[in-house]
Amino acid sequence: MKIKHLTVLIVLCAFLLASGTTVSAWQKRKPVTPYGDFCPRCGQYGTCKKTMSTKDAEKAMKDYYHKKRYNVEIENKRGRFIRAKIKDKGKVIDVIIFDRKTGRIRSIY
């Protein structure tokens, strides 16, 4: 009789402990770079008239993230793409790819 009560108590305790923990797959805060955002200099939907120069693209990224109070650190420039780290108080909070031809900004973090 005691073993049966002990088993029920253990199962009940395990159930109570397991039901108290929650796991969430959703982000707790708003993303730094919304999916498929674009550079305001090019207009909506990637409609740049011509490929931006590297300097113009860097300035566009810095202006875009400065409004959100973040800093941009350029990592790599390859062809029409620029890879950059987005930082908040020195901590990397996003890594992006900027397409100089279309003005699209994509998070890869």
C-alpha distance (Angstrom), angle and dihedral (degrees) to the residues before:
residue distance angle dihedral
M1 . . .
K2 3.83 . .
I3 3.81 93.0 .
K4 3.80 90.8 53.4
H5 3.83 91.5 51.9
L6 3.82 91.2 45.7
T7 3.82 91.4 51.1
V8 3.81 91.7 49.8
L9 3.81 90.4 48.7
I10 3.82 92.6 50.3
V11 3.82 92.5 48.0
L12 3.81 91.0 47.5
C13 3.82 92.2 49.5
A14 3.82 91.8 47.8
F15 3.79 90.5 50.2
L16 3.80 92.6 49.6
L17 3.81 92.5 48.6
A18 3.81 93.2 47.3
S19 3.79 94.4 47.7
G20 3.82 91.7 52.1
T21 3.79 94.8 63.8
T22 3.77 120.8 76.7
V23 3.75 129.4 -166.5
S24 3.76 120.4 -159.6
A25 3.79 125.1 -165.8
W26 3.81 92.0 -170.0
Q27 3.77 122.0 96.2
K28 3.77 115.3 -102.7
R29 3.79 94.6 -143.7
K30 3.75 139.1 32.5
P31 3.83 114.0 -80.5
V32 3.79 117.3 -103.7
T33 3.80 93.0 -133.6
P34 3.79 115.4 29.4
Y35 3.80 112.6 -134.5
G36 3.79 110.6 -80.1
D37 3.79 97.4 -4.1
F38 3.79 119.4 171.1
C39 3.76 139.2 -140.0
P40 3.82 111.8 -98.4
R41 3.81 89.4 -139.0
C42 3.80 90.3 66.2
G43 3.78 97.7 43.1
Q44 3.76 125.5 -129.4
Y45 3.78 126.8 -30.1
G46 3.81 97.6 15.6
T47 3.78 99.9 -65.2
C48 3.82 103.5 154.5
K49 3.78 112.4 156.2
K50 3.82 91.2 -140.5
T51 3.79 139.1 -2.3
M52 3.82 111.8 -73.5
S53 3.76 119.1 -121.7
T54 3.79 115.7 -110.4
K55 3.81 90.9 -108.5
D56 3.81 92.5 50.4
A57 3.82 90.9 48.0
E58 3.81 91.8 50.6
K59 3.81 90.3 49.3
A60 3.81 91.1 47.7
M61 3.82 91.8 52.0
K62 3.80 92.5 46.6
D63 3.81 91.6 48.8
Y64 3.82 91.8 47.4
Y65 3.81 94.8 51.1
H66 3.81 95.3 36.2
K67 3.82 87.6 67.2
K68 3.82 87.0 57.8
R69 3.84 90.2 46.3
Y70 3.81 95.0 -113.3
N71 3.80 131.7 127.2
V72 3.80 126.0 -127.6
E73 3.80 123.7 -140.6
I74 3.81 114.5 -171.5
E75 3.81 111.4 -136.7
N76 3.78 106.2 174.3
K77 3.80 140.3 0.3
R78 3.79 115.9 -157.9
G79 3.79 122.8 164.2
R80 3.77 109.8 -53.7
F81 3.82 94.1 -15.9
I82 3.80 131.3 84.9
R83 3.79 122.4 -166.5
A84 3.81 115.9 -153.5
K85 3.79 140.2 173.6
I86 3.78 117.7 -130.5
K87 3.79 112.3 -146.7
D88 3.77 136.2 -167.5
K89 3.80 113.6 -164.8
G90 3.81 90.7 -20.0
K91 3.82 95.0 -51.1
V92 3.82 119.4 114.7
I93 3.80 108.2 -119.7
D94 3.82 99.6 166.1
V95 3.79 142.2 7.1
I96 3.79 116.9 -148.5
I97 3.78 142.4 -173.3
F98 3.81 115.3 -142.6
D99 3.80 117.9 -159.5
R100 3.81 108.5 -148.2
K101 3.80 92.4 -163.3
T102 3.81 99.1 53.6
G103 3.82 102.2 19.1
R104 3.81 91.4 -125.4
I105 3.79 118.7 153.2
R106 3.82 117.2 -155.5
S107 3.76 127.6 -176.4
I108 3.81 114.6 -136.2
Y109 3.80 96.2 176.4
